[in-house]
């Protein structure tokens, strides 16, 4: 999203009309992005994470054919360079929007594809943890979700 001064704030995972996935985050005054071109009409599992202790964003992808998730790219934020973790920057206007990108004072953009489910963890998962959870079925039981460090779960 954008703050009232026109600066980016927070984070976003979007897909554009040219079939590119963009994982964007802002820490301090620095914005970084990792992109991936996906194949239209092909199932793709994405894991976008912000690793707070290392001040790094990472994007993993798996094509759903049984292979382990692959690290697509990562960016480290200079704000964490002193060895002190740096939080993602937020401003008041940054509500979480699912399936809609709404730049401040601009038109709305809507997602026109399919999502199977969406999960939010409160930990930066390792590649092994991502792989272990890829095909795991969760039932909307709050105790089970909390035991897995899941803080948000939507089955589509």
N, C-alpha and C positions, 0 to 999 in steps of 0.2 A: 504494500500500500504506500501511499504518500502522506507525509505529514503536512501540516498547514503551511509550512515554509517551502513546500515543493520538494522536500527531501524524502527519500525512501525511508521506510521504517518497518521493522518486523521481518516477516518472511513470507514466501509464497511459492507454491508449486503449481505451475500453469503449463498448459499445452497450447501451442499456437497453430494457426491454420497451415503452416508449413511442416506439421507433424514433429515439432521440436518441443521437448519437455524442458522447462526452465525451473531450476531450484535456486531461489534467490534469498539471501538473508543480509541483514544489516546489523553490524556490530559497531557501536560508536558512530563515527562518520563514514565508515567504510562499508560498501556494498559489494558482495561477491556473488558469482553465479556459476552453476554447473549446468551444462546442457547435454541433451541426448536426442538424436533423431530416432523416432520410433517408426515401425512399419504399421501402416493403417490396416485395420481389421485383423490384427494379430495381438493375442493376449500378452501383456507385459506386466510383470510385477515390479513395482518401484518401491524403493526404500530411500527416503530423503531424511537425513538426520543432521542435527547440530550437536557436536560433541563439545559440551561446555568446558570440561577441564582443559582441552587442547585448543579451544576457540577455532574449531574447524567445521565446515559444512562438507558433507559427503553425499553422493548419490550412487546407489546400487541398483542394478537391474537384473532381472531373470526373465527369460522368454517363456516360462511355463512348460518347458519340455524336459524338466527334471534336473537341469543343471543348477549348480550353486550360483548365488548372486555374484555378479561381477562389479567391482568398483569402477564406475564410469569416470568419476573425477572428484576432486576435492580442492577446497581453498582454505587456507589458513588466514586468520585475521590478525593484523598487526596489533590490534587493541589488546590481545592476550600475550604480547611478546615479553612482558616482564615476568611471565610465569604465573600471572594472576588471571584466573578465568574471566572472560568478558561476556556479559549477557547480551542477548539479541535486543536491539533497541525497539521500543514501541512508542506510539503516540495514541491518543484517545480514539481516533477514527478507525483503528485497525480491528474491526470485528472479524471473526473467522467466517468466511463465506465458502460454502461447499458448492462447486459447480458454477461459480460466478466470480469474475474478476471485476472489481469496481475501483478504477483509479479515482482519486479525489477530483471532483468537478469535471468528470469526463463521462462518456457513455459507458454502459455496462457491457461486459462480454460474457457469454454463457458457454459452458462446456457442452459439446454435442455428441459425446461418445457414451460408452458404458463403463460403469465401475462395479466391481463385484462386492467389494467391501473397503472400508477405511478404518485404520487402527492408529491410535496415538499412544505412544509409550512415554513414560517420564524418564527413560534412560536412553543413552546412545548405545544402540545394539551393536554387538560384534558381528562379523560376517557369519560365524557359526550360529549365533542366536537368530539371525535373520533367516538362515537356511532352515533351522529347526522349526520356525514358525510359519514358513511359506504355505504349506498345505494343511496347517492345523485348523480345525473347525472350532470356533468359539461359540458358546451359547451365551445369550445376554444375561449372565448370572454375575452380579457385581463382585461376589467373593472370588470367583474364578478369574475374572478380569484383573482385579486388584492383585491377586497372587502372581500374575504374569507382568505386573507393572504397567498394565494398560489403563490409561486414563480417559480414553475415548474410543468408542467402537460403534460403527454403523455398518449393518449388513444391507446391501442394496437389493 
